[in-house]
Amino acid sequence: MQKLLIALVFVSALFSAEAQTNAQDVKPKVGLVLSGGGAKGLAHIGVLKVIDSLGVEVDYVAGTSMGAIVGGLYASGYSGKQLDSLFKIINFDDLLSDELPRTSKTFTERDNAEKYAVKLPFNKFSVKLPSALSKGHNTYNLFSDLLLHVGDVDDFSKLPVPFFCMATNIENGRQVILDKGNLVQSIMASGALPSLYQPVIINEAVLVDGGVVNNYPVDELRDLGVDVVIGVDVQDGLANREQLTSAPDVLFQINNFRTIEDMRLKVRKTDIYIKPDIMEFSVISFDEGQQIIDAGYESALTKVKVLKKLPKHEPDGVKKPLKLEPMDSVTINKIRIIGSENYTRAYILGKLKLKEKEKISYKDFNDGVNNLVATDNFDAFEYQLKKSKDTLGYDLITRVNESPVNTYLKFGVHYDDLYKTGVLLNLTKKRMLFKNDEMSFDLILGDNVRYDFEYLIDKGFYWSIGLRSRYDQFEQKVGAGIVLEEESLRSSSGLNKIDVKLRDLTNQFYVQTLFKRDFAFSMGVEHKHLEIDTENLTGIDNDVYSFESTNYLGLVGGLKMDKYDDFYFPSKGVYFDGQLNIYLYSSSQGSDFENYSIAKANMGYASKITDKLAFNFQTSGGFKFGDKSDPALDFALGGFGNHFINNFVPFLGYDFVSLTGNSYVKSFLSLDYEIFKKQHILVEGNWANIEDDIFDSGEWFTLPSYTGYSLGYGMETFVGPIQLKYTYSPELGESIWFFNVGFWF
């Protein structure tokens, strides 16, 4: 009996020891909940830096809005320190404005962005305002790049740290837990602050910022079996009457009533509650991000004692930082497009500049995505790069949400010394006759009534078909010797300068395609009606004296590349524009007309010398070959501007149409110092030779006969640039002022 009791005590002791060992082996699960709060959510990064420094292992992350963004990146493997480095280099102005790089737009989209001050969607005889200030495209691109390494993960519980985030179904006001699908799309939905970012559609649900209904998902985190909850709360408290000084302040206060009341209950469910001292910052204080991150770090330090007691990363108690190799290129094996109804696959791939089974640089891939979005034909473009199963590279899965709006009203204003005052009215209609077409009609009212019509059937990589018609007119004093060829007429007129009125109607039918990705190649047929006359002289039957009233028929071809980062104040990029006109018929000469051609080209290179100082160097030239007896379309140098038709070329130091000839060469150099943001001091010089047949005589390769210099000021505004230039020519010993306001058209 005694032996039996001893045996029972021994067995009981063994079971007790094993139970104690198992209890020690079972670590408590640690959950992290991060609230929303806009820019204040950057404080989460400071808290994560402390958590990582202590080696605390987080088993689950939940977040809302900015908490979802920071939490999603952390769950994908980034450390707090890495997130700190990332957010230091992010340009939040670009993310919020959603401004696309100029180089990613097609030539048509660039013209639109650089000509119109106001653009309004128009549908069913009413103006439709956009649903938000930003489509969030730049933000989506950024997160797609940062989360490419987990692009194959569709179940967020399979991330390096399991994760979910909250969104709000705007149609029924209910909360939605996002724990599966596209991670980038999910954190975008959770952070889609109403009126700032447009809603995100996931599984046919229209989702906005999760903070509308649940800004601190601690209950949902507890439901997953989490034992210890670390909570970081960056929400605003209630403001007093002295702080409620504007309408947005009042609206935020009203919205905070519910969330603050909810937090009183949720704080009790949080084991380690961290509340950074960030009251002095606002939800848009991204320019003060480092101070906010530091505030989060300081607040977490007050909880070090209790954080140290939590389980550590094994085996050495250190969180392994994510190791990412920069992706220079990507191979796209298959491309899947979902949601396209009105736009063909060829059109979308042409805008993306992508082909299947092709290796391209990751930069070119991003530029192509930007190029598609810049068309404004899509309310959203979402994509995932997933590793191909059977081969190296990626499969691209895209989802497009086509814009229901296909009509736009656009407006602009402008003044310059040549065309004088102008008000631009534009009607743009897409999908007018075909799925991939676009019609644009500009009507310019003012001192010189003009119009510009263009219709294009865009087929991407394939040959696109276009029709263009434009009418321009202006009046300008020019030297009598330029327009009066006969010596007797010059003598009898007794005029040094003559008021000349020019009217030009040009119609083109053309085809164009992309060449080597960055070049646009076009060719077509052209009709031109040119009239040049003056009221200073009397013609037949006492009518105005006509120098030219001719219809031309011919062929036209062009090759253009434009990689400038800015049209008006370029600081980097290259530029090339070449054109060949072959004239086959002239009504003024009839059967006596002999064919001739005009070739011209302009090349440019811009680069930054310092952060504030940039230079832009351009060289251009042109010549006529074949019959040279018709001077109407010869080159004419002089003046300042960007909308110069035919063969007029700007040249500082000389007035408009001061120098003429059938051939010319010109160099131009500009130094641009951005003295304040969007305000420029410009020092410029240009040098030229222009005469008849300078390429035959060798005159083009001699020292320049004509020079001009300028000192100017330029300011970027929403209606376009405001520029004032003081110019001087040493040969003339005279100065000329040039002034313009608004986008050029």
LINTA-V275115 format. One line per field, one symbol per residue. burial: # if it has 24 or more other ideal C-beta (glycine too) atoms within 12 Angstrom, else .. A space follows every 50 residues. Layout:
burial = ???
This chain:
burial = ............................###################### ##################################.##..#.#..##.#.# ###################.#.........##.################# #.#..#..############....#####.##############.##### ##..##################.#.#.#########..#........... .#..##..##.##..##.########.#..#.####..##.######.## ..#...#..##.#.....#..#.......########.##.######### #####..#.#.#.########################.....######## ###.################.##########...##########...#.# ###########..#################.###..........#..### ##############..##.###############.##.......###### ####################################.#......###### ######.......###########...#.##################### ########################.....############..##...## ...#############..###########......#.########
